[in-house]
Amino acid sequence: MLIKKFPWPEAKSVLQLAAPIALTQIGMVMYGTVDMLFVGRLGPVAIASVGLGSMTYFTGFVVGMGVVMGIDSHSSKAFGAGRPDLCGQLLVHTLVLALAVAVPLFFVFGFAGWAYRFIGVDPRAIEGAVGYLNVLRWGVFPGLCFVACRQFLQSMSVTAPLLVAIVLGNLVNAALDAVLIFGRLGAPALGVRGSAFATLTANFVMFSVVAFASWRRLSAIDFKFHGWHRRLFVDIVALGVPGGAAMAVEVAIFSLVTALVGRLGAEILAGHQLVLNLASLTFMIPMGLSHAAATRVGQALGRGDPRTAVLSGRAATIMSVLFMAASGIIFALFPRFLLGLFGADDALISAAKPLLYCGAAFQVFDGAQAVLTGALRGLGQTRRPLLINILGHWLIGLPIGLTLGFGLKWGAVGLWMGLVAGLASVAILLWREWELSVPQTGPA
C-alpha cells in the first residue's frame, strides 16, 4: 500500500533538490566531527569541553537560524510565481535581520560560564568550554548571513554554490585544526581554542562563497533594490520568529540534557557527546529533505498547485523515515565500530554504548519531525509547530528524562529516554497537524 501510494515523480524532484542540501548539512556537521577527531587526542576532558561549548553555540545559533529562515516560504512562493526580483528584495531585508539577531546572541554567549556553574557542570569541562565559546561566538555574524544567502539560493533551486562553500569550509577547518590545536608549522598550540579558531575561519570562507553566488544571481536577474519596505521585513519576522523558537525549543532540550549529563562527570559527558555527534550526522539527511520540502511546497503554492505541495511534503517525509529507520538499525548493530571511529577506548565505549541504543530508538521520530516542520514552514505555518515542540519536549520529554535520570537513578540513559519520548510526541503531533492542513491546500 505504501509503495502504491508513494508519489514517485515528486519524490524525484524533492531528491534532486534535497541531495546537495543534505550534503551541505552533512558538511556543516563534519566541522564538529573533525574537531572531535583532532581534539579527541587530548583526552576525555577536551572532548567534553568542545562538546559542551559547541552545543551551547549551536543552541543559540539555531535560534537565529530559524528566525532568518523566515525568508523560506516567501522567497519560494515568489520564485514559483515568477517574481525573482521579489526574491532579491527578501534577501536584502533578511541580511539586515541576520545581523540584528546576531548581536544579542553574541552577548548572550558571554554568560555561558555562569550557566554551566549554576547547573553544576564538571569544573574541568567548564574552563575549556568557555574558552572555546569565547572564540566561536564571533562566528554568529558570518554564520547567520550564510544562512540568509543559502535560503535565498535554495528558494530559487540553486544549490551548487552551497556544495562548493561546504567543501572549502571543511578543508580549511581540517587544515587549521591540525595546525592550531597541536601547534604545528610554527603556530602556538591552542588546544580546544585552536579548534574554535578553525571553525570560525571556515564560517567566513563559507559566507564568502555564498555571498558571491548570491551577488551573481542578483546580477543575472538585473536586480535593483527598491528601498526599505517595513511590511516585507515584518512578514519575514512574523514567519521566522515562531519557526526559530520551535527550532530553539528542540535544540535547547538537547543542550540542557548535555549540561545535565555534565553533572555526572567529564567522562560520561564525553561519551554523551560522541553519540550526539553520530546522531547529528544522520540527522542532516532529514534536514536536507526538510529544506527541500519547504522549498518545493512553497514553490508549488506560488504556482497555484496545492496538490503538488501536498505530494512534496508526503514524499519527503516517507524518504526521511526510511533513511532514519536504516540508520537506527546500524546504530543498534554496530555500536563498538561506530564509537571506535573517534578513537574511544573501552571505558568510553562502555559509557557511550547504552546512549547509542537510545539514539537508535529515536532516529525515525527525529527524521519525521524534521521534515514535517519543513513542509509546514513551506505552507507558511510556524506557530502551531512551536506549540507542539514545547508540549512534546518540555512538558512530556523533560519530566520523563528527569524522573528516569535522577529520580530512578538511571543517569544519562534516563535523560536520553526522555529525549526519545519527546521526539516521539513531537513527530506524532506534527504528522497530525500536517494531515489536518492537507485539505486546506487541496486533495492529494
N, C-alpha and C positions, 0 to 999 in steps of 0.2 A: 504493500500500500504506500509506504514512504517513497519507494523508487518511482512508482507510477505517478504520484502527485508532485514529485520533485521538479521544480521549474528549471530544467536543464539550460535552455537558451539564456535566461537571465543569469544563471549561475556562472556561465562562461564570461559574461560581461563583468560581473562582480569580481571574478577571479583575475581578469585582466587588469583591473584597477587595484585590487587588493594585493596582488603578488609584490609589486615594487614597494607599496606602502608597508606591507608586512616585513619585507627585507629591511626597510628603513627603520622600523620599530625594533627589529632584532638587533640592528646595528647600534641603536641607542642603548639597549640593554647590555650589549657587548662591552660598552665602556666599563660598567660595573663588574662584569665578568673578568675582563682583562685586568682591571685593578685588583680584583681578588686574587688572581693567579700570581701577580707580582707581589702584592702585599702579604700573601699567604706565607711567603718565605720568611717573613719577620715574626711569625708566630700567631697564636690564637688572639692575643690582646690586640694586635694590629688589625686582624680580620674584624674583630668586634668593633673597633674604633671606626674603621671605614664603613662597615655595615650600618652602624648607628648614625653616623654623620650623613651618609648618602641617603638613608631612609628619611631622615629629617628634612633634608634638602628636597628630596623627591616629593614629600608630602606638601610642602609649601609650593613647589613648582607646579604640581598638578592643579592646585587651586587656581593659579594664574593661567595655566594652560587651558583649563576648562572655560574660564571667562573669555579668553582670546578666541577660543573655538566657536564663539557665538557667530563668527563670520560664516561658518559651515553652511547652514541651511540657506541663509540669504544669498550667498555667492553662488551656490549650486543652482538655486532656483533662477537667479539672474542669468547664469550661463545657459541653463536649459531653455529659458525664454528668449535667447538670442540677444542678450544685453551685456556683452563683455565689458563695456565702459563702466557699467554699474559695479562689476566685479572689482575694477580698479579703484573706484571711489571707496568701496568697502575696505579694500586693503589699506589705503591711506589712513582711514579712521581707526582701523584695527591696530595698526602700528602705534598710533598715539595711545590707544587703550593699553597695549602691551607695556609700554614704558610707564604709564600711570600705575599699572598694577605691580610692576617690578619694584618700584621704590619702597612701598611699605613692606613688601616681602623681604627685601634686603635687610631692613632694620629688625624685622621680627626674628630672623635667623640669629641675630645677636643675643637673644635671650635663651638660646638652646642650652647652654651650660647650666643656667639656673633651673630650667625644667628638668634636666637629667638628675640634678642633685635632689630636687623635690620628689621625684618618683623613686629615687633610691638606686639608680644605676650603679653598677660596679665602678668605683672611682678610677680604676685602671683604664677603663674604656672611655671615661669622660674626657680626660685630657686630650687624647688623640682625636676624639670625635669633634671637639670644639676647635682644635687647630685645623682640622680638615675642613670643617664647615666655614670657618672664617675666610678661607681662601675661595672655596667653591661658591659661596653666596654671590660673588660678583658675576657668576655665570647666568644669573636670573635675567639679566638685561639682554645679552645676545640670545639666550635660550628662548625667551618669550617672543622676541622678534622673529626668530627662526620659525616658531610655531605659526605666527601670523602669515608669513610668506608661504610656509608649507601648505596651510589650509587653502590659501588663495590658489596655489598651483594645482592642488588636488581637485578643487571645485571645478577647474577647467580641464580635468583629466590629464594634466601634465605631471608626470612622475619621474622621468629620467633624471632631472637635476637632484632629486631627493636622494637617489642612489649614489650619485657622484659625491654629494655632500657627506653622506654617512660613511662611505669608503675612505675618503680623505680624512675625515674626522677620526676614524678608528686607527688609521695608520699613524696619524700624529699622536694620538693618545698612547698607543702602544710604545712608540719610539721614546716619547718623553717619560713614560713610566719607567722604562729600562734605565734611562739616564738619571732622572731626578730622585727616584726612590732610593737607589743604591749609590748615587754619587759617581757616575761614570763620565768619561770624556772631560774631566776637569770640573764638572758641576758638583756642588755640595750635596751630601747625602741627606735628603729632606724627609725620608721615611713616608709616613702617611700623607704629610703635607705635599710631598712631591707628586703623589697620585692626584691630589686635588688640583695642583697647577697644570698637570697634564690634561685633565678633563676640561678645565677652564679654557685652555688654549684651543682644544678641539671644538668647543662650543663656538668660539669666534670664527674658526675655519668653516664650520657648517653654515653659520649665518651668512658669511661672505658669499658662499656658493649659491644659496637660495635667493639672496638679495639680488645678485647679478642676474639669475634666471628670471626673477620677477620683473626686474627692470627691462629685460629683453622682451618679455611677454607684453608688458605695457607699451613698449615701443612698437611692437608688431601690430597692436590694435589702435595705434596713434592716440594713445590716452592723453587726455588733458584734465588736470584737476579743476573742478568747478567750484572750489571753495568749501568751507566747513558747513556741514549740514547737521544740525543738532539732532534732528529726528532720526537720521541714519545711524548716528552714534548711539542714540538711546535704544534703537532696535537691536543693535549688536549686543549692547549691555544687557538688555532685557532677556535675550535668549542665552547669553553667556553666563551670567551670574548664577542662575539656578543650575545650569549644567556644570559649572565649575564647583559649585557647592556639593553637587551629587558626587562628583569625582573625588572631592576632598573628603567627603564622609567615608567613602570606601578606603581610600589610601590612608586616612588618619587612623582607621582602626588597625591597619597593619603596622603603622608607626607606633601606636600605643602598645600593641602587643610586643613589638620589638623592644620598647623601653621596659615593659613589664618582665620580659624574659631576661633583660639585663640585670634584674634584681636577683636572678638565680645564679649569676656568675658569668665571667667573661668567656669561659669555655663553652657553656651551654648557649650563650649568645652567639658565639662563632658558628656553632652547628646550626642554629636557627637561621643565621644569615646565609649560609651555604644553600640550605633548602629553599629559602626565599628567593635566592638568585636563580635557581633552577626553575622555580615556579614562574618567576618573572619572565624568563626566557621563552617558555612555552606560551605564556600569555600574550606575547607580541603577535602571534598569528591571529588570534581573535581580535586584537586591537587593530590590525591591518584590515580585517574583514569589517570591523566596526566603522572605521573611517570610510571604507568603500561603500558600506550600506548607507551611511549618512549622505554621501555624495550622490549615489545612484537614486536614492529615494527623493532627495531634493531636486535633482535634475528632472526626474520623471514628473514630479508635481509641477515644476516650472513649465514643462511641455504640455501640461494638462492631461497627463496619462497616469491616473491613480492606480490602475491595475498593475502596471509595471512597477510602481513604487512598492506595492504590496509583495509582488513576487521577488523583488530585490531583497527586501528585509527577510523574507522566508528563506530564500536560498542561502544568504549569508549566515543565518542562524543555524541551519542544518549543517552546513560545512564546518562551522566552528565547533559544534557539539561533537561531530565525528572526529575531528582532529584532536580535540581535548580528551575524548574517550581513549584514543590511541596513546596519547602522552601519559594519561593516568595509568594505563596498563604497564607502560615502560617504567614509570616511577616505581610501581609496585614490584616488578620482576627484577630490576637491576639496580637496587639502591647502592650497593657497595661500589659498583663500577662507576656510577654517576658521581658519587661523592668523592671517589678516588681521583677523579679528573682534576680536583682542586688541590691534590696533594695531601688530603686529610689523612691523619694517622688513625689507628684503630680506635683510640679513645674518642676522637672527634666523630668518627663514623658511627660509633655506638650512640653518641648523644644525638646525632642528626637523623639516624635511620627511622626512628618512630615518627619524627616530624615529616619525613618524606612520604610515609604512608598516608598521613593526614593530607598532605599536598595532593597525593594521587586521588584521594576521595573527593576533593572539591574542584578538580580540573573541569569536569563537564559543566558544573554550575557557574564557574568563573567565566568560561567561554561563552555560555549562553547569555549571561547578564551583560557582558561587554558588548556583544553585537546588538542585542535588543536596545541597549542605551543609545548606540549609534543610529539605529533605524528610527527610534523615536525622535532623536535630535533632527534627523532628516525631515520628519513630519513637522518640526517646529515645537515639539513637546519636550520640555526640560523640567518643569515644575513638579509634576507627579513622580517622575523618576527620582527626584531629590527626596521626596517624602518616603518613597519606597526604600531608598538606601538608608535613610535614618531609622526607619522601622526595622529593617532586616538586620543591619549591622549593629546598631547601638541599643535597640530595645529587645532584640532576640539573641543575636550572636554574642555580644559582650557579656550580658549576665550569665549565659551558659558557660562561656570561657572562664569568667572569674570564679564561678561556682566550682567547676571541674578543676581548674588550675590551682586555686588557693584554698577553696572550701574543702574539697575532697583530696587535696594534696597531689593532684596528677601533674603538677608542674607545667612545663612547656607544652606537653601533649594536650593537657586540658585546655590551655589557651588556644591551641590550634584547632581543637574540636569546636570551639566557639566560632572560629573563622569558617569552618565547614558549615555550621548551622546558619550563620549569617548569609553566606554566599548562596546557599540553597534557597533560603527565604526570598532573597532579592531576585534570584533568577525566576522563581515561580511567579512572583508578583509582577515582574516586568513582562513575562510572557502573557499573563492575563491582561495587562494594560495594552500590549500590542494587539491582542485579539479583539479587544474592545474598540481599538482605533481603526481596525480594518474596514468596517462598514462605512466609516466617515470618509474613506479615501477611495471607495469603490470595491466591487466584488473581485476576489482573486480567481 
